[in-house]
Amino acid sequence: MSRIDLHLHSTYSDGSFSPTEVVRRAHHSQVTTLALTDHDTTDGIIEATDSAREYHIEVIPGVEISSHYREKETHILGYFLDYHNVQFQEHLTALRNSRHERIPKIIHRLNTLGLSLSYDDVTAVAGHGSIGRPHIAQVLVDKQYVRNVNEAFSQYLAEGASAYVARTLPDVADTIRWIQDAGGVASLAHPSWVRNTVEELRIACQELQDFGLQAIEVYYSSHSTRQTSDYLNMTRSLGLMATGGSDFHGKTKPDIEVGVGKGKLNVPKNILEELRNCAEKTRKN
């Protein structure tokens, strides 16, 4: 049985496995097409593509961009990008710089709470990746201030927690435009994060569609059968496409595996052709 997985993270952002290792796990899970969608960076795509040749796996250039929509952080996935596009890379660089500006502020708050960690501790965990709160969480785990990453977020790093610092994010309309200007397809990631009820989400997606949104991540590791069905019906009624992926990160989400999510994920391969055709139309326009 061959699979596809269009939502994967590596050490180039907050994943714990290199692109090469992600590809190997994809092969083990019988994935034949994948998208590396690191946060605010496309730097791991070349390594993933090179590694995938050995296994005859197709790598779709992708990204996940953090955005701002109606006072809520919203993530937009981009697929089939021209990731060499200079202007697009300038936008991503600015986003990564905002991450670097935020991290010292969070560390300072943790220090005032009596937790001893430094910026060097965090960058050592992040390596060459796009730095973020999950790397701070891992340092807190390593230093035994918390038992796991989830506890680090709930106690210190999540919105409203004692060390939380808001991040400057681009408006979601700008994010969608950046993706499309780079020849890509824009999809709403993990839609249940955006609104709680199906009707609230429908209203949000209609507005995002006005901004240019082309797809919704229907198939996702934590979606129930009912959610998947509701979101699929929504895409059909709104004329949007469906995307799907595991949101694999590795050690920080140990219950999620490439290709199968929590064990039952099955992203239909037939969504690929529609996405590919949409990207071709975007580039022609």
N, C-alpha and C positions, 0 to 999 in steps of 0.2 A: 504494500500500500504506500503510494507516494503522498507527500504532504506539502503544504506551503505554510510559511510563517512570515508575516509582514510586519512584525514588531519585535525587534531584538536589540539588546544593548550590550556593549562591550566595554573594555577598560578605557576606551576613548571618551566615555562619559562615566556613568555610575555603575556599569556592569563589572563583574569580578573576573571575567574571562576575556582573553584577547580575541580579536576577530577570527584568528586562525582556530582558536579553541571553540569558538561559537560555531564555526563552519563544521568542525569535526563532530560536535554534538548534533548539529543539524543532520549530518550524514547518518549518524547512529539512529536518529529518529525518522529516517527515511524522507527527510525534507529535500525536495528537488528544486524549489524556488524560495528564496528568502530575501528579506529587506533588512539591512542594518540601519537602525533608526536611532542612533545615539542623540543625546540631548544637545542641541545647539552646535553640532559639529558633524562634518562628513569625513573627518580625517581617517577613520578606520575603513572606509570603503575599498580603497586600493588593496590593503592587506587581505580583506575578506574576499575580494574578487580573485586575487592571485591564488589564495588557498583553495577556493571553490573549484578551480579548474581540475584539480586532482580527482574530485568527486563528481564532476559534471553537474554541479549545482549552479543555477542561475542566481546572480546577486543583483537585485534591483537597488539602484542608488536611492537612499532614503535619509530621513532626518525626523526628529521630533522637536518642535519648537514651542517653548513656553510663551504664553500670550496672556493678555488681559481682556476679559469680556465681562462687562457689567459687574465689576468689583470682585470677580472670581478668576483665579488662575485657570487657564484653559489651554490644553495642549493640542497642537495641530501637527499631524503627520504629513510629510511630503514624500511623494513617490515618483520615480522615473525622472529625477532631477538632473539637470546639467550642473553637476556639483563643481565644475570648473568655472562657472559664471562668476566673474569678478565682483559684481555688485552684490550678488547673493552672499558670497564669502565675507564681504565687508559687513553685512548685517549680522552674520553669525559671529564674527570677531567681536563686534560691539556687545552682543549678548553674553559672550564668554567673559568679556571684561567686566560686565556688570556682576557676574558671579564672583569674580575675584575681589571686587569692591565690597561685596556683601559678607564674604567669609570672615574677614578680620573683625567685623562688627559682631557677628555671632560668637566668635571666640572670646571677644572682650566680655560679652554678657555671661558666658559660661565661666570665665575667670572670676568675675565678680560674685558668682554663685559658689565659688570655692573649688571649681574643677580646673585642674592643672593640665592645659594642653596649649599647643602653639600652632601657628600657621604652618611651620615646617612639618609638624606632625601630620597635618591634614594633606599637604601637598605630597608627602611621602606615600600616603595611601592612594591618593588620586593618580599618581604617576604622570603620564602624559595626557591624561583625560581631562575632559571639561569638568571642572571642580564644582561640587555641590554639597548640599546638606547630607546626602548619604555617606559621603566621605567623612564628615564630622561624626556622624553616627557610628561609623566603624571605629574611629579613634576612641570614642566613648566606650564602646564594647571592649576594645583591646586593653583599655586602661581599667576595665572592670568597674566603671561608674554605673553601667547599666548591664542588663543580662543579654539584651539583643537590640537589633536595630529598631524594631517597633517600639520598644520601651524608650529608646533615645528620642524618637520623634514625639511620643506621647508626653514625655516629661519635659523635654527641652526644645525641640526643633519644629514641631508642627505649629501651624498658625494658632495664635492664642497662648502657646506655651511660653515658659519663662525666658527662653533665650531666642525666641523667634524674631527675625528681622525681615521686614517686607522687602521684596526685590522689585526694582524697576523693570517692567515688562512692556513689550510693544503691544499696541492694540491688535486684537485678533484680525481685524480687517487688513492691517498692514502685513501681518504674517502670511495670510492667505495670498495676498498680492505678490509678496516676495517669492513664494513657492511657484506661483504661476508664471511670474516673470522669468524664472529659471527653467521653465518648460515642464514643471511638475504638476502633480495632482494633489489637491489638498483634502485631507480627511480628518474628521473630528476624532481624536483619540479617546478611549475609555469614556463613552458618553454619559455613563451614570455619574461621573464626577461633576458633570456640568449642571444637571438638574435632577431632582429627586424623582419626580413622577414622569410618566410617559408624555402626558399632555404638556407639562412644563418644558420638557425636552423638545417636543415638536415645535413649540413656539420659538424656542431658542434656535433650533436648526433652520427654521424658516428665515429668521433674521440673518443667521450665518450664511445661508444660501444667497441672500441678497448681497453679501460681501464677496461671494464667489466660491463658497464651500461646495465641493463636488462629491463628497463621500462621508460615510459614518462607519466607525469601527464596530461592526455588528458582532463579529465573532471574537470573543475575548476570554481569557482564562477564568475570570471571576463572574462572567455572566451566567445567570441561570437559563434554563431552557426557555422560560417565559420571557426573559429580557431579550434573548436572541431573537425570538419570534416577533416580539413587539418592535424591536429596532429594524428588523428586516422588513416588516410591513410598513414602517415609517419611511424607509428608503424608497420603497416602491410608490407610496402615495405622494412623496415629495419629488420624485424623479432624481433621487440621489443614488450613488453607487454604494455597494457594501465592501468594506475591507475587513481584515482580521489578522490577529496575531497573538502570540503568547504574552508579550511584554516581559520576556525573559531578561533577568538581571544576574542570575547566578546565586551567590551565597547570601545576598540580602533578601532574596525571595526564594528560599530553598524548595518551596513546594511547587514551583513553576519550572517546567522543563521545555526546552526548545521543541516546537512542533506540536506538542500535546498539551501544553499548559499544565493544568492540575490533573491531567489524565484523560479528559473527555473532549478536549478542544479538537475541532475538525473544520479547518478553513477550506471551503470549496475551491477547487482549482479553477473553476469556470469564471471566477471573478477577475482573473488575471487579464483575459483578453479585453474586457471592457475597460479596465484601468489603463492598459497599454494603448488602446485606441483613443481614449480620452487624452492621454499625454501627447500623442501624436497630433491631435487637433489643437491642443494648447500651444504646442511649438509652432504650428503653422499660422496660428493667429498672432 
